Each structure stands twice: as C-alpha cells, then as structure tokens.
C-alpha cells in the first residue's frame, strides 16, 4: 500500500502494470458492443434523396393564405408551389409542392 520514495530491489513497474492491464480490458470491451458495430455501416452509406409531394385542394384565396403561412413558418418558399390549376369543380384549384428529403 505504502510506496517509499527510496529505490528498492523490486521494480515499481509491477505496480504500474496492474492498472495498465485492467485498463487494457476496457478497450477490448469497446469493439464488442453492438451499438458501435451497428453505427459504422450507417456512416458509410450516403443518404438517398426522395421526393415528397404536397397537394393542396381548395379555394384559390384560402390556398394562397396557407402557402404564405407555411412560408412564414419556414417550411417552404411561397414561390416553390405550382401555379393554381383548375380541378373541374367550381371554385376549387390544386397547388403542388415537391420537396426533396434525405432518407437514410
């Protein structure tokens, strides 16, 4: 327990090797964890780009307000939406937004 500062016949490296051997068992456990092994393949894959279509149906003035609200919230630029297209129903138009999402 007590180490003197005077040199002894026994090498002091023996006392320092014990903690080193116990710390050597620490890194061995690290690669064996399934979470670290599972994380490595996901890093090597590049995320894929996939399109998502948002479709709004309704009165032209109501759609315009919704598009402006989404713009204010930072969801999409107001100019990214398509121009209003008639649906065949009275007072109804359709507007489409295509957003590209990164999917892993």
N, CA, C and O of each residue as an XYZ file, in Angstrom:
416
protein
N       0.812     -1.192      0.000
C       0.000      0.000      0.000
C       0.856      1.256      0.000
O       0.608      2.204     -0.745
N       1.884      1.235      0.869
C       2.742      2.405      1.010
C       3.957      2.241      0.126
O       4.644      1.221      0.198
N       4.235      3.236     -0.712
C       5.432      3.208     -1.545
C       6.399      4.251     -1.024
O       6.041      5.415     -0.843
N       7.610      3.827     -0.789
C       8.620      4.792     -0.348
C       9.249      5.424     -1.566
O       9.212      4.868     -2.664
N       9.814      6.568     -1.362
C      10.475      7.244     -2.466
C      11.877      6.711     -2.699
O      12.506      7.045     -3.702
N      12.381      5.877     -1.774
C      13.715      5.310     -1.920
C      13.659      4.127     -2.876
O      12.673      3.391     -2.890
N      14.702      3.935     -3.672
C      14.716      2.797     -4.591
C      14.767      1.478     -3.832
O      15.440      1.371     -2.807
N      14.075      0.504     -4.323
C      14.045     -0.825     -3.731
C      14.537     -1.823     -4.748
O      14.747     -1.488     -5.913
N      14.718     -3.047     -4.308
C      15.184     -4.078     -5.218
C      14.072     -4.526     -6.164
O      14.356     -5.036     -7.248
N      12.816     -4.343     -5.771
C      11.704     -4.710     -6.647
C      11.422     -3.574     -7.620
O      11.412     -2.406     -7.231
N      11.199     -3.908     -8.848
C      10.862     -2.839     -9.797
C       9.455     -2.310     -9.514
O       8.550     -3.064     -9.154
N       9.299     -1.028     -9.683
C       7.987     -0.413     -9.438
C       7.073     -0.550    -10.642
O       5.888     -0.226    -10.566
N       7.613     -1.026    -11.744
C       6.767     -1.178    -12.924
C       5.691     -2.229    -12.708
O       4.664     -2.215    -13.387
N       5.917     -3.147    -11.763
C       4.917     -4.166    -11.478
C       3.638     -3.529    -10.942
O       2.534     -3.938    -11.301
N       3.793     -2.539    -10.092
C       2.601     -1.886     -9.550
C       1.915     -1.048    -10.610
O       0.694     -0.898    -10.573
N       2.666     -0.494    -11.556
C       2.034      0.301    -12.596
C       1.458     -0.568    -13.698
O       0.576     -0.124    -14.434
N       1.944     -1.811    -13.829
C       1.412     -2.668    -14.882
C       0.029     -3.201    -14.532
O      -0.752     -3.513    -15.432
N      -0.286     -3.312    -13.270
C      -1.604     -3.811    -12.890
C      -2.722     -2.889    -13.362
O      -3.692     -3.370    -13.948
N      -2.623     -1.584    -13.130
C      -3.679     -0.735    -13.660
C      -3.705     -0.736    -15.175
O      -4.772     -0.623    -15.778
N      -2.526     -0.864    -15.804
C      -2.498     -0.873    -17.259
C      -3.205     -2.102    -17.801
O      -3.905     -2.022    -18.811
N      -3.028     -3.253    -17.131
C      -3.702     -4.456    -17.611
C      -5.202     -4.357    -17.397
O      -5.980     -4.859    -18.208
N      -5.611     -3.717    -16.319
C      -7.051     -3.566    -16.118
C      -7.623     -2.550    -17.087
O      -8.779     -2.673    -17.492
N      -6.831     -1.535    -17.473
C      -7.328     -0.580    -18.457
C      -7.289     -1.173    -19.854
O      -8.026     -0.737    -20.739
N      -6.424     -2.176    -20.058
C      -6.379     -2.834    -21.356
C      -7.651     -3.631    -21.598
O      -8.058     -3.819    -22.745
N      -8.280     -4.098    -20.530
C      -9.529     -4.824    -20.727
C     -10.655     -3.873    -21.106
O     -11.647     -4.296    -21.700
N     -10.516     -2.589    -20.771
C     -11.522     -1.595    -21.136
C     -11.665     -1.443    -22.642
O     -12.781     -1.539    -23.152
N     -10.570     -1.207    -23.384
C     -10.711     -1.066    -24.828
C     -11.185     -2.336    -25.515
O     -11.806     -2.262    -26.576
N     -10.903     -3.518    -24.927
C     -11.387     -4.752    -25.543
C     -12.906     -4.791    -25.553
O     -13.505     -5.300    -26.501
N     -13.532     -4.265    -24.522
C     -14.987     -4.301    -24.437
C     -15.625     -3.333    -25.419
O     -16.770     -3.535    -25.822
N     -14.914     -2.292    -25.812
C     -15.487     -1.273    -26.682
C     -15.894     -1.803    -28.055
O     -17.021     -1.541    -28.475
N     -15.027     -2.546    -28.792
C     -15.451     -3.040    -30.095
C     -16.537     -4.106    -30.032
O     -17.228     -4.341    -31.024
N     -16.698     -4.750    -28.887
C     -17.682     -5.819    -28.785
C     -19.106     -5.310    -28.630
O     -20.047     -6.091    -28.772
N     -19.292     -4.035    -28.344
C     -20.642     -3.518    -28.136
C     -21.386     -3.489    -29.463
O     -20.833     -3.048    -30.471
N     -22.624     -3.948    -29.477
C     -23.374     -3.972    -30.729
C     -23.706     -2.581    -31.244
O     -23.869     -2.400    -32.450
N     -23.810     -1.597    -30.365
C     -24.161     -0.260    -30.825
C     -23.053      0.350    -31.661
O     -23.337      1.042    -32.639
N     -21.793      0.113    -31.304
C     -20.703      0.673    -32.094
C     -20.583     -0.048    -33.433
O     -20.242      0.580    -34.437
N     -20.851     -1.331    -33.469
C     -20.793     -2.078    -34.725
C     -21.943     -1.689    -35.641
O     -21.777     -1.653    -36.860
N     -23.094     -1.400    -35.074
C     -24.249     -1.025    -35.884
C     -24.110      0.382    -36.422
O     -24.672      0.692    -37.473
N     -23.383      1.239    -35.740
C     -23.252      2.623    -36.170
C     -22.314      2.760    -37.361
O     -22.465      3.698    -38.144
N     -21.370      1.876    -37.521
C     -20.396      2.006    -38.583
C     -20.997      1.863    -39.975
O     -20.664      2.682    -40.832
N     -21.853      0.892    -40.271
C     -22.392      0.806    -41.627
C     -23.225      2.013    -42.024
O     -23.226      2.394    -43.194
N     -23.935      2.625    -41.082
C     -24.774      3.758    -41.439
C     -23.936      4.968    -41.820
O     -24.400      5.816    -42.583
N     -22.707      5.073    -41.307
C     -21.841      6.188    -41.658
C     -21.341      6.073    -43.086
O     -21.129      7.087    -43.752
N     -21.151      4.857    -43.563
C     -20.595      4.673    -44.891
C     -21.648      4.865    -45.983
O     -21.302      5.131    -47.134
N     -22.903      4.735    -45.639
C     -23.956      4.914    -46.634
C     -24.302      6.388    -46.774
O     -24.410      7.112    -45.785
N     -24.471      6.814    -48.004
C     -24.905      8.186    -48.256
C     -26.432      8.215    -48.230
O     -27.073      7.306    -48.758
N     -27.022      9.241    -47.625
C     -28.482      9.318    -47.614
C     -29.025      9.468    -49.035
O     -28.407     10.114    -49.882
N     -30.172      8.871    -49.278
C     -30.801      8.950    -50.592
C     -31.779     10.117    -50.609
O     -32.384     10.453    -49.591
N     -31.923     10.721    -51.765
C     -32.883     11.812    -51.936
C     -34.197     11.231    -52.437
O     -34.230     10.482    -53.413
N     -35.268     11.585    -51.758
C     -36.595     11.122    -52.174
C     -37.539     12.313    -52.197
O     -37.502     13.178    -51.322
N     -38.382     12.335    -53.215
C     -39.337     13.428    -53.366
C     -40.616     13.152    -52.591
O     -41.098     12.021    -52.530
N     -41.154     14.215    -52.001
C     -42.440     14.163    -51.305
C     -43.318     15.232    -51.942
O     -42.917     16.390    -52.053
N     -44.519     14.837    -52.358
C     -45.439     15.792    -52.976
C     -46.487     16.239    -51.974
O     -47.156     15.422    -51.343
N     -46.617     17.547    -51.839
C     -47.655     18.144    -51.001
C     -48.703     18.704    -51.950
O     -48.388     19.486    -52.847
N     -49.936     18.303    -51.748
C     -51.019     18.716    -52.638
C     -52.055     19.464    -51.823
O     -52.567     18.954    -50.827
N     -52.361     20.684    -52.258
C     -53.399     21.483    -51.612
C     -54.581     21.603    -52.561
O     -54.415     21.924    -53.738
N     -55.757     21.348    -52.047
C     -57.003     21.493    -52.806
C     -57.909     22.457    -52.058
O     -58.040     22.377    -50.837
N     -58.535     23.368    -52.798
C     -59.469     24.289    -52.152
C     -59.612     25.570    -52.940
O     -59.186     25.669    -54.091
N     -60.221     26.550    -52.296
C     -60.403     27.860    -52.919
C     -59.035     28.524    -53.083
O     -58.164     28.392    -52.223
N     -58.860     29.230    -54.179
C     -57.562     29.823    -54.505
C     -57.073     30.771    -53.417
O     -55.892     30.756    -53.070
N     -57.972     31.601    -52.874
C     -57.538     32.552    -51.849
C     -57.155     31.849    -50.543
O     -56.235     32.290    -49.853
N     -57.848     30.769    -50.202
C     -57.521     30.018    -48.987
C     -56.173     29.308    -49.137
O     -55.379     29.275    -48.197
N     -55.918     28.745    -50.310
C     -54.634     28.085    -50.545
C     -53.488     29.090    -50.491
O     -52.413     28.800    -49.966
N     -53.737     30.271    -51.042
C     -52.705     31.306    -51.019
C     -52.328     31.662    -49.578
O     -51.146     31.817    -49.272
N     -53.316     31.791    -48.699
C     -53.044     32.089    -47.289
C     -52.276     30.951    -46.610
O     -51.352     31.201    -45.836
N     -52.652     29.721    -46.895
C     -51.927     28.579    -46.314
C     -50.468     28.545    -46.780
O     -49.566     28.266    -45.991
N     -50.250     28.828    -48.042
C     -48.889     28.835    -48.587
C     -48.062     29.936    -47.932
O     -46.894     29.728    -47.608
N     -48.666     31.107    -47.738
C     -47.955     32.193    -47.059
C     -47.638     31.826    -45.608
O     -46.554     32.136    -45.113
N     -48.576     31.170    -44.930
C     -48.328     30.736    -43.545
C     -47.175     29.734    -43.474
O     -46.334     29.822    -42.580
N     -47.131     28.787    -44.406
C     -46.030     27.817    -44.420
C     -44.694     28.497    -44.709
O     -43.648     28.080    -44.211
N     -44.750     29.552    -45.524
C     -43.536     30.314    -45.808
C     -43.051     31.035    -44.552
O     -41.857     31.024    -44.253
N     -43.966     31.660    -43.819
C     -43.616     32.371    -42.584
C     -43.042     31.399    -41.554
O     -42.124     31.755    -40.816
N     -43.570     30.187    -41.498
C     -43.068     29.173    -40.566
C     -41.726     28.585    -41.002
O     -41.096     27.846    -40.246
N     -41.292     28.912    -42.214
C     -40.010     28.413    -42.699
C     -40.082     27.031    -43.315
O     -39.050     26.391    -43.516
N     -41.282     26.558    -43.618
C     -41.416     25.210    -44.165
C     -41.069     25.161    -45.648
O     -40.367     24.252    -46.090
N     -41.560     26.137    -46.422
C     -41.307     26.137    -47.858
C     -41.427     27.557    -48.391
O     -42.201     28.366    -47.881
N     -40.655     27.840    -49.416
C     -40.765     29.132    -50.084
C     -42.123     29.217    -50.780
O     -42.605     28.237    -51.348
N     -42.715     30.378    -50.727
C     -44.024     30.553    -51.362
C     -43.930     30.367    -52.872
O     -44.889     29.924    -53.503
N     -42.786     30.701    -53.453
C     -42.616     30.570    -54.903
C     -42.344     29.134    -55.342
O     -42.320     28.855    -56.541
N     -42.139     28.227    -54.402
C     -41.857     26.828    -54.743
C     -43.120     26.067    -55.138
O     -43.036     25.000    -55.747
N     -44.272     26.599    -54.801
C     -45.534     25.933    -55.122
C     -45.891     26.156    -56.589
O     -45.507     27.165    -57.180
N     -46.619     25.218    -57.167
C     -47.078     25.366    -58.549
C     -48.129     26.468    -58.626
O     -48.684     26.896    -57.614
N     -48.385     26.909    -59.840
C     -49.466     27.878    -60.046
C     -50.793     27.153    -59.862
O     -50.867     25.941    -60.063
N     -51.843     27.879    -59.482
C     -53.149     27.229    -59.298
C     -53.650     26.599    -60.604
O     -53.631     27.229    -61.662
N     -54.092     25.354    -60.505
C     -54.654     24.638    -61.652
C     -56.098     24.275    -61.337
O     -56.387     23.822    -60.229
N     -56.998     24.461    -62.273
C     -58.404     24.117    -62.006
C     -58.581     22.608    -61.850
O     -57.892     21.821    -62.499
N     -59.509     22.219    -60.984
C     -59.773     20.799    -60.748
C     -61.002     20.302    -61.496
O     -61.231     19.095    -61.573
N     -61.782     21.200    -62.038
C     -63.032     20.814    -62.673
C     -64.227     21.080    -61.782
O     -65.362     21.105    -62.258
N     -63.990     21.280    -60.498
C     -65.059     21.640    -59.572
C     -65.101     23.161    -59.460
O     -64.061     23.815    -59.531
N     -66.280     23.722    -59.288
C     -66.374     25.185    -59.172
C     -65.620     25.707    -57.941
O     -65.686     25.120    -56.861
N     -64.912     26.805    -58.127
C     -64.173     27.492    -57.060
C     -63.132     26.600    -56.368
O     -62.836     26.802    -55.190
N     -62.580     25.622    -57.082
C     -61.555     24.766    -56.486
C     -60.343     24.697    -57.406
O     -60.472     24.529    -58.618
N     -59.166     24.831    -56.804
C     -57.911     24.707    -57.541
C     -56.996     23.742    -56.787
O     -57.238     23.397    -55.630
N     -55.957     23.328    -57.470
C     -54.950     22.471    -56.854
C     -53.597     23.159    -57.002
O     -53.299     23.758    -58.036
N     -52.787     23.063    -55.958
C     -51.409     23.558    -55.995
C     -50.522     22.470    -55.413
O     -50.893     21.804    -54.446
N     -49.350     22.295    -56.005
C     -48.460     21.196    -55.636
C     -47.083     21.753    -55.260
O     -46.573     22.688    -55.877
N     -46.511     21.144    -54.231
C     -45.134     21.438    -53.824
C     -44.393     20.113    -53.783
O     -44.878     19.145    -53.197
N     -43.232     20.065    -54.395
C     -42.392     18.867    -54.326
C     -41.153     19.228    -53.519
O     -40.362     20.088    -53.906
N     -41.006     18.540    -52.375
C     -39.836     18.738    -51.516
C     -38.980     17.487    -51.582
O     -39.498     16.370    -51.614
N     -37.685     17.675    -51.601
C     -36.751     16.556    -51.596
C     -36.257     16.338    -50.176
O     -35.748     17.257    -49.535
N     -36.414     15.111    -49.692
C     -35.986     14.744    -48.344
C     -34.796     13.802    -48.443
O     -34.700     12.997    -49.370
N     -33.896     13.910    -47.482
C     -32.785     12.963    -47.384
C     -33.212     11.830    -46.468
O     -33.544     12.058    -45.304
N     -33.205     10.605    -46.991
C     -33.650      9.432    -46.243
C     -32.473      8.475    -46.123
O     -31.818      8.160    -47.116
N     -32.207      8.012    -44.900
C     -31.112      7.064    -44.694
C     -31.579      5.651    -44.865
O     -30.788      4.718    -44.727
